Amino acid sequence: MPKILLVDDEPDAKELFRQNFRREIRKNQYEFMYAQSGQEALEILVSPIPPDVLLVLSDINMPGMSGLELLDEVKSRAPDLPVIMVTAYGDKRTETEAIKRGARGLVSKPVNFEDLKNSLTIMVDEVSQ
């Protein structure tokens, strides 16, 4: 079962994603792993990266290591692992910087979960081929 690592310092993020993906979780379509910091995410993504980790969803603004710094680390360790950045400040400059650093995309808060689910379905199909 594909795993998605959600990295967000907001305590509510875990429950928000759990509620919005409850059907997919129940159907064993996805399993979510959670980290509240970039450093905690890197501890989960020890080398080699677990093969069942499908992608990383990371907030950009976090205390300590930012999401962009985490993106750099993930891309240096696993260049093919897709990373989608999540931000409450979805300006063009932030999006351009995230894409330049290797992000697969940028999702603005509040998250449109239907759009995110569609993107995940496409990624799962790409990985399965």
N, C-alpha and C positions, 0 to 999 in steps of 0.2 A: 504494500500500500504506500503510495507516495506521501512523503512528509513535507510539510511547509513549516519553516521556521519563522515565527513572527517575533520581531525585535521591537519592543516599544516600552518606554519607561512609565507610561500611563497605566496604573493598575486596572482600569476599566477595559483596556484594549483586549485582554485575554477573554473576558466574558462577552464582550461585544462580538468578537469573531466566533466564539463558541456558539452564540445564539444564532448568528446569521448563517453559519455553516452547519447547523445541527442536522439537517437532512443528509448532507454529504458525509458528515462524520458518522452518522448512524448507518449509512450504506457502505461504510468503509471505503469511500471514494478518496478521502484525504484524512491524514492524521496531522494535527497541529502540535508543534513543539513551541515553547515560549521562552524568551529571554528578555530580561528587563534592562539590559545594557549591551553595548557592543562587545565588551570584554566577556560577558556571560555567553553571548552568541559564539564568540571565537572558541570558548571552551567546549561548546557543543560540536562545533565544526572542526574538531581536531583532525590533523592529517593522518591518514587520508580521509577526505570528506565521506561520510556514510553514503553509500550509493543510492539509498532510498530517499535522500533529501532532494526534493524536486526543485525547490526554490526558496529564496529568502525574501521576506517582506519586512522592510526595515523603515522605521520612522527616521527622519533626517535629524530633527532637533532632539537630542538627548544629552543629559549631563555626562561629563567624561568624554568618552569616544563618541563623536558624532556619527550619524548614519553614513555620511559621505566617507569618513575615515574607515568605517567598517566595510563599506563597499570596496575601497581600495585594498583592504586586507583580504576580503573574500576573493576578489579578482586575482590577487597575486597567488593565492593558494589553489583556487579552482576556477580558472578563467571561463569555463563553460557553464558554471552554475548560475542560472538566472537570478538576478536581484531586482526586485521592484521596490522603489522608494515611496514612502508615504509621508505626506507633509500637509500641515495646515497652512503653509505659506507657498502655494503653488504658482509662483511667478515664473516667467519665461527663463530668467537667468538661472534659477535653481534647477529647472528642468534641463536646460542646456548643459549645465555643469554635471548633473547626475548622469545624463546620457554619455557625455564625453568621457566620464570615468568608467563607463561600462554597464550602467543600469539598463535593464530591459524596458523600463518605463517608470512613470511617476504617477501616483494616485493621490488625489487631493482629498483632504478631510473636509467634511464628513465623507466617508468612503461610500461610493455607489457599489453596493455588494453585488448587484446583478452584473454590472460591467466587469467587476473583478472576477466573478465566477466564469464569465465568458472567456476572459483572458486566460484563466487557469486551464479551462478545457482545451483551448488551443495549444497551450504549452504542454499539457499531458499528451495530446495527440502528436506533437512534434517529437517529444522524447520517446514515445512508443514506436516511432517509425524507424 
